[in-house]
C-alpha cells in the first residue's frame, strides 16, 4: 500500500478492539503519514492475525484476555 493509499484507507478504517479506529479517523493527514512511515520502517510483517472468533468460542493460545480476568 502506498502512503497515499494508506491515508485514504485510515480515514475509513473500521476494526475490532483494541485498534482505536474511532480515533485514527480523526488524525490529521501529516500524522497519518508519519504513522505510515513509522510502520514502514519496522520492516517485514510477521504472521497474520488469526480470524475473528465470536464471544462464545475460546481461541487457541497464545492470546490476550481483554479485559483482564478478575483476580
C-alpha atoms as one frame of an Amber mdcrd trajectory, in Angstrom:
protein
   0.000   0.000   0.000   1.396   3.385  -0.904   1.439   6.278   1.534  -1.442
   7.998  -0.293  -3.471   4.771  -0.261  -2.783   4.373   3.476  -4.038   7.888
   4.281  -7.301   7.245   2.401  -7.635   3.796   3.999  -7.051   5.114   7.533
  -9.871   7.629   7.159 -12.467   4.874   6.549 -10.941   2.040   8.625 -13.346
   0.153  10.912 -11.724  -2.586  13.017 -12.432  -4.545  16.192 -10.965  -3.585
  19.580  -8.295  -2.901  20.683  -7.459  -0.990  17.455  -8.720   2.572  18.049
 -10.176   3.244  14.587 -12.606   5.718  16.159  -9.593   7.915  16.961  -7.491
   7.147  13.897 -10.081   8.584  11.501  -9.761  11.933  13.312  -5.988  12.240
  12.851  -4.604  14.994  10.656  -3.065  13.923   7.351   0.542  14.714   8.420
   0.082  12.470  11.476  -1.262   9.609   9.350   1.703   9.994   7.001   4.100
   9.904   9.965   2.430   6.716  11.248   2.765   5.158   7.787   6.478   5.991
   7.684   6.999   4.595  11.191   5.252   1.314  10.379   7.093   1.028   7.059
  10.495   1.358   8.747   9.670  -1.539  11.126  10.456  -3.968   8.316   8.763
  -7.153   7.102   5.473  -8.197   8.650   5.133 -11.229  10.877   2.346 -13.778
  10.886  -1.173 -12.676  10.071  -3.594 -12.321  12.959  -5.968 -15.206  13.472
  -9.503 -14.766  12.134 -12.261 -13.306  14.315 -13.956 -15.652  16.775 -17.390
 -14.968  18.251 -17.564 -14.373  22.032 -18.750 -17.932  22.758 -15.592 -19.506
  21.239 -12.233 -19.968  23.003  -9.137 -19.158  20.897  -6.061 -21.362  20.832
  -3.197 -19.951  22.950  -1.374 -17.679  22.997  -3.955 -14.906  23.259  -4.626
 -11.724  25.211  -7.634 -11.641  27.516  -9.319  -8.284  27.011 -10.186  -7.001
  29.584  -8.033  -8.924  32.019  -9.766 -11.558  34.154 -10.550 -10.548  37.732
  -8.115 -11.810  40.355
